[in-house]
Amino acid sequence: QGFWFQVSRIFSNAMAELLLLSLCFGAAQGKHVAVSAGGAFIQMRSDVTDVTTFSKMRFIGRWYPEGNVMKHSWGTGTFMVRFRGSASLGASLQSPTYQAPHYYVCQVDEGPDIRLPHSSGTLVIAEGLSPSEHTIKCGRSSEASYGTTTLAGVVLDSGSEVLPLDASSHLRYEAIGDSITAGFKVTGTAQEQATPRNEDVFKTYERHLADAWGTSDWRVVAKSGISILPYLGGAEKVMELEFPCRTFWADWQGSCPIAWDFEDWQADVVSINLGTNDFAFGDAVTKASFQKGYKDLVVLVRSKYPKALILCIQPLQYSCGGGSAKLQAIVEGLEAAVEEMQQSGDRKVRYHTTGTMQSPWLDCQTHYSDFTHPTVEGNEIFAERLLETLTNDVRFFFPEKCSGSGPRCNGAVVTTAPSSTTTTTTASTTATADSSTTASTTATAGSESACVARPQSSLPSGSWATTDSYCANCANDGSVWPCDTDPLLCDCSPQNVTTSVSVTVPTTTLATLLSTTAPEDG
């Protein structure tokens, strides 16, 4: 035991000497060497150090201190820093290791979005800046279930100064939802695996709502696969259990590790967009059971945000769900839960529809990446339609924060398309996946082996139709999806040689959905 103690002491001393040498050598060479001191991050250049304290920064989302660092799980995990006298700015981060790299969407002086990949170490956000004052904002684009992000501090040139940021007076908005709200595969396709690269919360409908309401103070509590009612034997935790927690937690943890303190930040507006996973995966879902589950969540949200406007959104899938009895029960249960809240005297709980099967808001064939999750364009259209009614409620209850008329508040943010090239203010190019949509086709007369999608009306309850463009691949290989599903989604019978079939509801069966998406789909 004494021998190993001596060995450890010698090793520790040697490491300390190496650290001291590296600090000296790094300073002599003008290189970046980072150390921690008293809850602040020190960035050493050739001759001067600069200490940045978190108290001067602004954090958006469920950030919390842990020792000398800041951490976040639920989004958007945005941090803002205002400074002058530095030609560059970086952030010392540790991103989740699962499916790294993760991506951060940043803005320099309210410029266009810049999407940067990161795993660990310093994320260089901007270079080539003038010595004048600048404000930089960055947020992680992947959902909480991937893990936490740790921020040790920001990296500035020697001689620079970090300036305090004024408290935001913007509308405070929180979006509660599932994978649609998380931005799951928003830039991906049905064939792609879900990764942080094709997930981006900053391309979702709630980002557009926040911009239209002129606020940068918006948060997200969203998880792919989450539901109102339990399924898979309760292994997938429902939103009522996840929402009060400081971080996302999984079944193996047993219970929420630490509850979130809601006193520090009170939402003005909360949107709830849930029910899609109850439709896709739920067991024995009825109007009564969904009504109770939904009301329990709304009551919980109301207890945490006593003065908030709670906007309850009909599942978008309803208009492309093919008349499913389960989906109808979910929608009726949701509406009944809102009516029950209103009858009890809570007039700030509102129900908002999202289209019908006869008049869907989105094109069921082209505005979804994989039959469930809206594309970038689909999210934009979804937001525009929501704004037609949601903004009226927001303006009625918060006229001081949403003045003007029409679907946008005065001071609305104009969203700029993300930059994909290096500029004088960025240190690296963006690494976003190109968004794509699926166009439908019909069988061509005279084709010898045409395969088309079976119409929704011919499929059993609980199955969703696909599109002709996917079924066309079955003519060459019947072993690939969706050619080998049960029940069959594609029809390759001879009569399709001269028959053109138009499918208006591109969905798929539960078995297909589980086999073509990540385990946390929803």
Residue pairs with C-beta under 8 A, 6 or more apart in sequence:
22 33
23 33
23 35
23 44
26 32
26 33
26 44
27 33
27 44
27 45
27 46
27 47
28 46
30 45
30 46
32 43
32 44
32 45
32 122
32 155
33 44
34 41
34 42
34 43
34 44
34 92
34 122
34 152
34 153
34 155
35 42
35 44
36 42
36 68
36 152
36 153
37 51
38 68
39 53
39 54
39 65
39 67
39 68
40 51
40 52
40 53
40 54
40 68
40 153
41 51
41 52
41 92
41 152
41 153
41 154
41 155
42 49
42 50
42 51
42 153
43 49
43 50
43 52
43 153
43 154
43 155
43 156
44 158
45 157
45 158
46 158
47 158
48 158
48 159
49 158
50 156
50 157
50 158
50 159
50 160
50 161
50 162
52 81
52 153
52 154
52 156
52 162
53 162
54 65
54 70
54 153
55 164
56 81
56 82
56 162
56 163
56 164
56 165
57 79
57 80
57 81
57 154
57 162
57 165
58 79
58 80
58 165
58 168
59 70
59 72
59 78
59 79
59 80
60 76
60 77
60 78
60 79
60 80
60 139
60 216
60 217
60 218
60 219
61 72
61 74
61 75
61 76
61 77
61 78
61 139
61 219
61 220
62 72
62 73
62 74
62 219
62 221
62 246
62 247
62 260
63 70
63 71
63 72
63 77
63 79
64 70
64 71
64 72
64 246
65 71
66 150
68 152
69 150
69 151
69 152
70 79
70 150
70 151
71 148
71 149
71 150
71 151
72 140
72 148
72 149
72 151
73 144
73 147
73 148
73 246
73 247
73 248
74 144
74 219
74 220
74 221
74 247
74 248
75 139
75 140
75 143
75 144
75 182
75 201
75 219
75 220
75 221
75 222
76 139
76 140
76 201
76 202
76 218
76 219
76 220
77 139
77 140
77 149
78 137
78 138
78 139
78 216
79 91
79 137
79 138
79 139
79 151
80 135
80 136
80 137
80 165
81 89
81 135
81 136
81 154
81 162
81 165
82 133
82 134
82 135
82 162
82 163
82 164
82 165
83 89
83 133
83 134
83 136
83 154
83 156
83 160
83 161
83 162
83 163
84 131
84 132
84 133
84 134
84 160
84 161
84 163
85 131
85 156
85 157
85 159
85 160
85 161
86 129
86 131
86 134
86 156
86 157
86 159
86 160
87 127
87 128
87 129
87 130
87 131
87 157
88 124
88 126
88 127
88 128
88 129
88 155
88 156
88 157
88 427
89 125
89 126
89 129
89 134
89 136
89 154
89 155
89 156
90 122
90 123
90 124
90 125
90 154
90 155
90 427
91 122
91 123
91 125
91 138
91 151
91 153
91 154
91 155
92 121
92 122
92 123
92 151
92 152
92 153
92 154
92 155
93 104
93 118
93 120
93 121
93 122
93 123
93 149
93 150
93 151
93 152
94 120
94 149
94 150
94 152
95 101
95 102
95 118
95 119
95 120
95 140
95 147
95 149
96 102
96 142
96 146
96 147
96 148
96 149
97 119
97 147
98 146
98 147
99 146
99 195
99 196
100 119
100 196
101 117
101 118
101 119
101 196
101 431
102 117
102 118
102 119
102 140
102 141
102 142
102 146
102 149
102 196
103 115
103 116
103 117
103 118
103 140
103 141
103 142
103 196
103 197
103 200
103 431
103 432
104 115
104 116
104 118
104 123
104 125
104 138
104 139
104 140
104 141
105 113
105 114
105 115
105 116
105 138
105 139
105 141
105 200
105 202
105 418
106 113
106 114
106 115
106 116
106 125
106 126
106 136
106 137
106 138
106 139
107 113
107 114
107 136
107 137
107 138
108 114
108 125
108 126
108 129
108 134
108 135
108 136
108 425
108 426
109 134
109 135
109 136
109 425
110 135
111 416
111 419
111 425
112 416
112 417
112 418
112 419
113 202
113 416
113 417
113 418
113 419
114 125
114 418
114 419
114 426
114 430
115 141
115 200
115 418
115 430
115 431
115 432
116 123
116 125
116 426
116 428
116 430
116 431
117 197
117 428
117 431
122 155
123 138
124 155
124 427
124 428
125 136
125 138
125 426
125 427
126 134
126 136
126 425
126 426
126 427
127 424
127 425
127 426
127 427
128 424
128 425
129 425
133 163
135 165
137 216
139 201
139 202
140 149
141 183
141 196
141 199
141 200
141 201
141 202
142 196
142 199
142 200
142 201
143 179
143 182
143 183
143 184
143 199
143 201
143 220
143 222
143 223
143 224
143 248
144 221
144 222
144 223
144 247
144 248
145 223
145 224
145 248
145 250
145 520
146 196
148 247
154 162
156 162
168 215
168 216
168 217
169 401
170 214
170 215
170 216
170 217
170 401
171 213
171 214
171 215
171 217
171 268
171 269
171 394
171 398
171 401
171 402
171 409
172 215
172 217
172 218
172 265
172 266
172 267
172 268
172 269
173 206
173 209
173 210
173 213
173 215
173 217
173 218
173 219
173 267
173 268
173 269
173 270
173 271
174 218
174 219
174 220
174 221
174 267
174 269
174 270
174 271
174 305
175 181
175 204
175 206
175 209
175 218
175 219
175 220
175 221
175 222
175 270
175 271
175 273
176 221
176 222
176 239
176 243
176 270
176 271
176 272
176 273
176 274
176 301
177 206
177 220
177 221
177 222
177 271
177 272
177 273
177 274
178 222
178 223
178 224
178 225
178 226
178 227
178 273
178 274
178 276
178 277
178 522
179 185
179 222
179 223
179 224
179 225
179 276
179 372
179 373
179 520
179 521
179 522
180 204
180 205
180 273
180 276
180 316
180 372
180 373
180 374
181 201
181 204
181 205
181 206
181 220
181 222
181 273
182 199
182 201
182 204
182 220
182 222
182 223
182 224
183 199
183 200
183 201
183 202
183 203
183 204
184 194
184 199
184 224
184 373
184 521
184 522
185 192
185 194
185 198
185 199
185 369
185 370
185 373
185 517
186 198
186 199
186 200
186 203
186 204
186 369
186 373
186 374
186 375
186 376
186 379
186 435
187 197
187 198
187 199
187 200
187 203
187 369
187 375
187 376
187 432
187 433
187 434
187 435
187 436
188 194
188 195
188 198
188 199
188 369
188 370
188 433
188 436
189 369
189 370
189 436
189 438
190 369
190 370
190 371
190 438
190 470
190 516
191 516
192 198
192 433
193 518
194 224
194 517
194 518
194 520
194 521
197 431
197 432
197 433
198 433
200 432
201 207
201 220
201 222
203 376
203 379
203 435
204 379
205 374
205 379
205 380
205 382
205 383
205 386
206 218
206 220
206 271
206 383
207 218
207 379
207 383
207 415
208 379
208 380
208 383
208 384
208 387
208 415
209 218
209 271
209 383
209 386
209 387
209 390
210 216
210 218
210 413
211 412
211 413
211 414
211 415
212 383
212 387
212 391
212 407
212 408
212 409
212 412
212 413
213 269
213 391
213 394
213 401
213 402
213 408
213 409
213 412
214 402
214 408
214 409
214 410
214 411
214 412
214 413
215 401
216 413
219 265
219 267
221 239
221 242
221 243
223 239
223 242
223 248
223 520
224 518
224 520
224 521
224 522
225 236
225 277
225 281
225 519
225 520
225 521
225 522
226 236
226 237
226 238
226 239
226 242
226 274
226 277
226 522
227 236
227 238
227 239
227 274
227 275
227 277
227 278
227 281
227 282
227 522
228 238
228 239
228 240
228 274
228 275
228 278
228 290
228 293
228 294
228 297
229 238
229 278
229 282
229 285
229 289
229 290
229 293
230 236
230 237
230 238
231 277
231 278
231 281
231 282
231 283
232 281
234 251
235 251
236 251
236 277
236 281
237 249
237 250
237 251
238 293
239 274
239 297
240 293
240 296
240 297
240 300
241 256
242 248
242 249
242 256
243 297
243 300
243 301
243 304
244 256
244 259
244 260
244 300
244 304
245 256
245 257
245 258
245 259
245 260
246 256
246 257
246 258
246 259
246 260
246 261
247 257
247 258
249 255
249 256
249 257
262 304
262 305
266 305
266 307
266 308
267 305
267 308
268 307
268 308
268 309
268 397
268 398
268 401
269 308
269 309
269 311
269 394
269 398
270 301
270 305
270 308
270 309
270 310
270 311
271 310
271 311
271 312
271 313
271 390
272 297
272 298
272 301
272 310
272 311
272 312
272 313
273 313
273 315
273 316
274 294
274 297
274 315
275 290
275 294
275 314
275 315
275 330
275 331
275 334
276 315
276 316
276 317
276 372
276 522
277 522
278 285
278 290
278 330
279 285
279 315
279 317
279 321
279 324
279 326
279 327
279 330
280 372
280 510
280 513
280 522
281 510
281 522
282 326
285 326
285 329
285 330
286 329
286 333
287 329
287 330
287 332
287 333
287 336
288 333
289 333
290 329
290 330
290 333
290 334
290 337
291 332
291 333
291 334
291 336
291 337
291 340
292 337
294 312
294 333
294 334
294 337
295 337
295 340
295 341
298 310
298 312
298 337
298 338
298 341
298 349
299 341
301 308
301 310
302 308
302 310
302 341
302 346
302 349
307 348
308 348
309 348
309 350
309 393
309 394
309 397
309 398
310 348
310 349
310 350
311 350
311 352
311 390
311 393
312 334
312 337
312 338
312 349
312 350
312 351
312 352
313 352
313 354
313 386
314 331
314 334
314 335
314 351
314 352
314 353
314 354
315 327
315 330
315 331
315 334
315 354
316 354
316 355
316 361
316 362
316 374
316 382
317 327
317 372
317 507
318 327
318 330
318 331
318 354
318 355
318 356
318 357
319 354
319 355
319 356
319 357
319 359
319 360
319 361
319 362
319 364
320 357
320 360
320 362
320 364
320 368
320 371
320 505
320 506
320 507
321 327
321 357
321 464
321 505
321 507
322 357
322 456
322 457
322 459
322 464
322 465
322 505
322 507
323 357
323 456
324 461
324 462
325 461
326 461
326 462
334 351
335 351
338 349
338 350
338 351
339 351
341 349
342 349
348 397
350 393
352 386
352 389
352 390
354 361
354 382
354 385
354 386
355 361
355 362
355 385
357 505
361 381
361 382
361 385
362 368
362 374
362 378
362 381
362 382
364 504
364 505
364 506
364 507
365 438
365 439
365 440
365 467
365 503
365 504
365 506
366 375
366 437
366 438
366 439
366 440
367 374
367 375
367 377
367 378
367 381
367 437
368 374
368 375
368 378
368 438
368 506
369 375
369 378
369 435
369 436
369 437
369 438
370 516
370 517
371 464
371 466
371 506
371 507
371 508
371 513
372 507
372 513
372 521
372 522
374 381
374 382
375 435
375 436
375 437
376 435
377 435
377 437
384 407
387 407
387 408
388 407
391 402
391 406
391 407
391 408
391 409
394 401
394 402
394 409
395 402
395 403
395 404
395 409
401 409
402 409
402 410
403 409
403 410
404 410
418 430
418 432
419 426
419 430
420 429
420 430
420 432
421 429
421 430
422 428
422 429
438 467
438 469
438 470
438 506
439 469
440 467
440 468
440 469
440 502
440 503
440 506
441 468
441 469
441 472
442 452
442 468
442 500
442 501
442 502
443 450
443 451
443 452
443 468
443 472
443 496
443 497
443 499
443 500
443 501
444 450
445 497
445 498
445 500
446 497
446 498
447 475
447 497
448 497
449 475
449 476
449 492
450 472
450 475
450 492
450 496
450 497
451 471
451 472
451 473
451 474
451 475
451 483
451 490
451 491
451 492
451 496
452 468
452 471
452 472
452 490
452 491
452 496
452 499
452 500
452 501
452 503
453 465
453 466
453 467
453 468
453 470
453 471
453 489
453 490
453 491
453 501
453 503
453 506
454 465
454 488
454 489
454 490
454 491
455 465
455 501
455 503
456 464
456 465
456 503
456 504
456 505
456 507
459 465
459 487
459 489
459 509
460 487
462 509
462 510
463 487
463 489
463 507
463 508
463 509
463 510
464 505
464 506
464 507
464 508
464 509
464 513
465 489
465 503
465 505
465 506
465 507
465 508
466 482
466 489
466 490
466 503
466 506
466 507
466 508
466 512
467 503
467 506
468 501
468 503
470 481
470 482
470 490
471 482
471 483
471 489
471 490
471 491
471 492
473 480
473 483
474 480
474 482
474 483
474 490
474 492
475 492
477 483
478 484
478 492
481 512
481 515
481 516
482 489
482 490
482 508
482 512
483 490
483 492
485 508
485 509
485 511
485 512
486 509
486 511
487 509
489 508
489 509
489 512
491 501
508 516
513 521
514 521
